[in-house]
């Protein structure tokens, strides 16, 4: 076929014109049209993909099945191009097509996630569960409610935030994020006793969040004059899970406000146990002399590590490897939930990454 020869010879414009001028489209050339449009989209040539699919839709003799397929493909083109309003309109139309309903609902959910229209995402998610429960993500809806709760908390609408978090609990699995959001809400409401209890639950349940949550736990303990309670909790945590010492040390580096003695000791011990860090600091002053000299030496090292860490990407997606300087509940690259976690290994080399 002449059009395919043009395409294979890296002449996409000529190939496109050949397909546009076709008088009739049979089953074989129809599939070629869809393959060509999909190829253009994957290559980022969205305008060409749109032309291919619009050309198909304009043909009066196209069957209902193939017309729906062309409309869906055009919606994919608009979505790839970031034309969310147009994509939303087409996928809303395609939710009435039995063959494309579940896929159209999934695309609508993606649009509402990208535009942060969480209430719409919830409504479409509920419809998707009725249509095809297997394709509905296990924890998605809980995250949508958490997003709404976070927004309400930022607006100091604590009543609405509590309501959204209560709804988040009705997911198939109670996410650790819901507990963390409840703890943040309690802290904002100055209910530090409750906040401490919930932060401790998060730390015990999800060790990957220790470096993120320990600073919040420390702040609530300071506000509630419960530093001894925090010391006991950290000592118990390290005793039962020795590897958590490293994450606590990371938290001390990230947050210069942490002054809990057990947490500071974690950083001290980790530096002396790490060959890279140990070779770069003044170990003699860090591990010898009077307590004041040790304190000053540790503070100096801590400040240096903090300055390095501030320039580093602290988080990485376990699913696709995307890295970020801020904590994200949904990876912007692969769109997975709860896969972006703090980078575990505290080393100068990783901080420069």
N, C-alpha and C positions, 0 to 999 in steps of 0.2 A: 504494500500500500504506500502510495506516494507520501502521505502525511507522516507515516511512521518513519520513512526514510529520512525526511527532513528532521524529525525529532532525534533520530539516532545520530545524525550528522551535526547535532547541536545548532539547529536552526528552528527554534521554537516558534518564532513569529510566522514563518512560512508554513510550519506544520499546523498551527492554529488556523490560518486562513483556509487551508485545504479542508479541515473539518467543518469550518463555518459554512463553506460553500456546498457541502454535501446536500443533494436534493432529497434523498431518501435515507432513512436510518433503519437498518434491519437489526436483528438480535446481535449479530457479530459486531457491526460497527457501533452499536449502542454500548456494548461492553467496553469497546475501545475508547469511546468518548468518556465514560466514567473513569477508566484507567488513566486517561490523559489528564482529566481534571484533577484526579487525586495526586498524580505525579507533580503537576504544577503546584498544587497546594503544599505538598511536602517539601518542595524545593523553595518555598517562600514566594513563588510567583503567583500570588493570590489573584491579581487582576485577570490573569490569563485563565485561571481556574474558574473564576466567576463568569467569564465570557463563554466558556465551554458549557457550563451548566445552565446559564440563561438561554443559550442557543437551543439546548435540548427542550427546556420548558416551553419555548415559543413554538415548537412543532405541534401542529394540531392533531396529528395522527398518533401521538404517543399514548400508550396505555396508561390507565390509572396507576397501576403498580410502578411503572417506570417513571411516571410523572412525580409520584411521591418520592421515589428514590432520588430524582434530580433536585427536588425541593430540599430534601434532607442534605444532599451534598452541597447545595448552595448555602444552606445554613452553616455547614461546617466551614465553608469559605469565609463567610462573614465573621464567624467566631475567630478564625485564625487571623483575620485582618483587624480584630479588635472593634468591629462594627457591631457592638452588643445589641443595640436597639433593633437592627435589622435581623440579627440572628435570633433574638428573643421572639420576634414576630413570627418567623418561619417555624421555629421549634414549637411555639404555642399552637400553631396551625397543625403541625405534624403529630401532636399528642393525640389527635383524633384518628390517626392512621394506626390500625391494629398492628401492622407490620413494623412500625417505627416508634410506637408509643413509649416503650421503656427507654429506648435510646434517646428520644427527644426529651423525656423528663430528665435523664442524666445530663444532657447538654444544658438544659435550663438551670439545673442545680449548679453546674459549673459557672454559668453566666452570673448567677446570683452570688456565688462565692467570690468571683472576681470583682463584682461591683459592691460587695459587702451589704447586699440586700438580704439580711439574715432571716427576716420574717417570711419573705417570699420563698427562700430556700427551704424553710421548715414546711410550708404548705405543699410545695412540690415534692419534697421528700416523703411526706405522708401519703401522697398519691402514688408515688413510686413503690412504696411498701405494699400498697394494695394491689398494684399491677404485677410487680415482680420483686418479692421480698429478698430474693437471693442477690439482686444487683444493688440493693440499698446497703450502704456502708454501716457497719455495726455501731460506730460511735458518732457518726456525723451529726445527727440531730442534737445530741448532747452538746457538741461544740457550738452549734448555732445558738443554742440558748445561752451558753457561756459567753459568746460574743455579745449578745444582747445585754447580758448582765454586766459585762465589763463596760459597755457603753453607758448603761444606766448609772453605774458606780462613778464613772468619770463625770457624770452630770449631777452627782450627789443625790440621785433618786434611789435611795437605799431600799425603799419598799419594793420598787419595781425590780431591782437587782435580786432581792431575795426571792421574788416570785419567779423570775427566770431561772434561778439556780434550782429552785424546787422542781421546776419542769424538767430541768436537765437530768435530774435523778431518775426519771422514768425511762431512760434509755435502756438498751439491752444489757449494758454493762456500765456501772458507775465509773466514770473516768476520774483519774487523779486530778485532772484540771478542775473539775467541779469542786473538789475538796479545797484545792488551792484558792479558787475564786472565793469560796466561803470564808477562808482564812483572811484573805485580803479585805473582804467586806467587813469582817469582825474588827480587823485592825483599824480600818477607816472610821468605824463606828466607836472606836476606843474601848471595845470589848476585848482587851488584851488577853485575858485568861482563856477565852474561847479561841482566839487567834493562835495562841501558843499551842493549845491542844491540837488544833487542826494542822498547823505547820509540822508538828511532830509526826502526825499521821502520814502526811505527804512524804516526809523524809524516810520514814520506816517502810513505806510502800514502794517508793520509786527512788532508788539511790542515784539514778542519773540526774535527778533534780537537786541534789544536796547543795551544790555550789550556788544554785539559784535561790534556794529556799532558806538556807542558813542565815544569810544577811537579814531576811525578813523576820526570821525567828529571833535573831539577836536584837533587832529593833524593838520587837514586842516585849521581849524579856527586860530590856532596859526601861521601857516605858512602865512596865508593871513591877519594877524592882525585883525581878526574878532571875538574877544572874546565876545564883546557885542552882536553881532548877535547870537552867541551860547547861551548866557544867555537868550535872549528874546525867542529863540526857545524852550529851556528847560522849561522856566516859562510857556509858552503857552501850552506845552505838558502836564505838570503836572496839570495845571488848567483844561484842557479838559479831561485828563485821570489820575486821582490821583494815580492809581495803578502803573503807570510808574515810580514813585519815587523809588520804590524798585529796579527796573532794572537799573536805573541810579546809584543808590548806589552800585550795584554790579559792574558796569563798573568802578567806582572810585576805588573799591578794586582791581579789576583785573589789572588796568593800573595805575601805580604810577606816570605817567607823567601828568595825568589830573589835572589841577590846576584851572579850571573854578569855580568861587565862588558859582554859583548856584548848580553845580554838587557836590561840597564839602558839601554844606548845605543839599543836599539830603542824603548823608551818615550820617551826624550829626543827622538829624531828624529821619532817619530810626533806628539808634542805640538806640536812646532814646525811640523809640516806640516799640522796640522788647524786650520782657521780658528776653529772654535768654542772648542777648548781653548786655543789660543794667545791668544785675546782674554780669557781668564779667569785666566791665570796670570801670574806676574811673570817675563816672558821675559828681562828684563835680567839678573836673578840666575841664571836657568836657563842662559843661553847666554854669559854674560860673567863676568869675575872669575876668581879662582883656582879650582883643582880642588875644594877643600874647600867653597867657597861654592856651586859648581854641584851638588856632591853633596848638600848640605843642602837646597838649593832643590828638587832633583828628589825627594828623600825627602819633603818637605813636600807637594808636588803629588801624589805617589804615594799618600800616606796619605789625602789628601782624596778622591781618585778611588776608593780602596778603600772608604772609608766610604759613598760614594754607591753603588758597585757592590754592596755587601753588602745593600742594600735592593732591588736590582733583580732582575728575572727574567732569568737569564743564558741560558736555553735556549728554543728555539722549534721546534715540529714543522714540518718542511717540507711535510708532507702536509695538515694541517688548521689550523695556526696556533696550536695549544695552547702556552702558555708556562709555564715552570717555573723554580724557583730551583735545582733540582738536576738533575744529569745522569741521564737515564732511557733505557734501551735500548728500551723499548716505550712508545709514547705511550698514556697512560691514556684519551685521548679517542677516537682513531680506531683504536687497537690495532695500529698499524703498528710494525714493528721497524726500528731504526737510522734513524729519521727525526727524532729530537729532537737537535738540534745546537746548539752555542754560537752566540749571536747575534753576527754578525761585526762589525758596526760599533760601534766604541768611541766613543761620544759621551755627553756629559752628558745630552742630551735623551733618548736611548734608555735610559739607565740609570734615568731617572725613570719609565720605562714600567712 
